[in-house]
Amino acid sequence: MSAARLPATLLIGGADRFPGSDVVYLRVEPRGPLVRLHTELLATGLFAAFPWAGQAFVPHVTISEFGVDPAGAERAASSIPASRMVARALVWVAPGVDGSFVTLAVLA
């Protein structure tokens, strides 16, 4: 999904957790266009320094990370109704080395 393919309709909802992780998130569908965008961004080589760059990508909205009660966060996230949204811009945000979040790419 390049900027030329925006706006795009996405469905956000359904709580999940990464296997073996305390990260609770909401799923984002359809996955295919977002996974292709992720692949295109990685192909630029601009993100090679990030250790997670080669990992499998799961489009998601993080709800809780490093929480003291991931099961509670997952229960709370499960109560959020799924909803459709129109994405007019996409921003790739990732954790920085100091724990803050860094904007890596913006498509608008």
SVG drawing of the C-alpha trace seen along z (x, -y; Angstrom):
<svg xmlns="http://www.w3.org/2000/svg" viewBox="-18 -13 40 31">
<polyline fill="none" stroke="black" stroke-width="0.4" points="0.0,0.0 1.8,-3.0 0.7,-6.6 -1.0,-6.4 -3.3,-3.6 -4.5,-5.8 -7.2,-6.2 -7.7,-2.6 -10.4,-1.1 -9.1,0.9 -10.9,2.9 -9.4,2.5 -10.4,4.8 -10.1,8.2 -7.6,8.4 -4.6,10.6 -1.2,11.1 2.1,12.0 3.2,15.5 5.4,15.6 4.9,11.8 3.1,9.4 2.3,7.1 -1.5,6.8 -2.8,5.4 -5.8,5.0 -5.6,6.7 -5.7,4.6 -7.2,6.1 -6.8,6.6 -3.2,7.7 -2.1,8.2 -1.7,4.6 0.0,3.6 2.4,6.5 3.3,5.5 3.9,2.0 6.1,3.2 8.1,5.3 8.5,2.3 9.7,0.1 12.3,2.7 13.5,3.0 14.6,-0.6 17.4,0.5 16.6,-2.5 15.6,-0.2 18.4,2.4 19.9,1.1 16.8,2.1 17.1,5.7 13.4,6.4 13.5,5.4 13.7,9.0 11.0,10.4 7.6,11.4 5.3,8.3 1.9,8.3 -0.2,5.2 -1.6,4.1 -2.4,1.3 -0.5,1.8 -2.8,1.5 -0.4,2.6 3.4,3.2 5.5,4.0 2.3,4.0 1.9,5.6 -1.3,7.3 -1.3,8.4 -4.2,10.8 -6.2,7.8 -5.2,5.7 -6.2,8.4 -9.6,8.7 -10.0,4.9 -9.0,4.8 -11.5,7.6 -14.2,5.2 -13.3,2.7 -15.7,3.2 -14.1,3.7 -14.6,0.7 -13.8,-0.4 -11.6,-3.4 -10.4,-5.1 -6.6,-5.6 -5.6,-8.7 -2.0,-8.5 0.1,-5.8 2.9,-6.3 5.4,-3.6 6.4,-4.1 8.9,-2.0 10.6,-2.0 13.8,-4.0 16.9,-2.9 16.0,-5.2 12.5,-3.7 10.7,-6.6 8.9,-6.1 10.4,-7.2 8.6,-7.9 10.3,-5.9 8.1,-6.6 5.1,-8.6 2.9,-8.0 0.2,-10.6"/>
</svg>
